[in-house]
């Protein structure tokens, strides 16, 4: 990494296809910013508990699905994990990406500390890339 600032990203998502989309996006951003003094690294997690155990790795950014499975294969909401993340370190940027459409839930997540909320739909990537770039640049400055 020789002099480059590492920005750690956790991807907490139980949809394998969407994880691939997100990792490809991060790889693409890494290529785009390779002349900058930063590099993005990421870890993927398929359950809330798995991710919770790894918070000591101190991610800078978390991409969080709202409906995430726990290790007992119960549908757990990202609300509890968002709370755990913010209690661990309130400076971690949490970008919630979800297919749920309830505006009250979106508002609740933003009030509880989510940096941004993006709906999973056909426009997700066009919204996700600029939001993620804005958060990354905040960590560089």
Secondary structure, 3 states (H helix, E strand, C coil): CCCCEEEEEEEECCCHHHHHHHHHHHHHHHHHCCCCCEEEEEEEECCHHHHHHCHHHCCCEEEEECEEECCCCCEEEHHHHHHHHHHHCCCCEEEEEECCCCHHHHHHHHHCCCCEEEECCCCHHHHHHHHHHHHHHHHHC
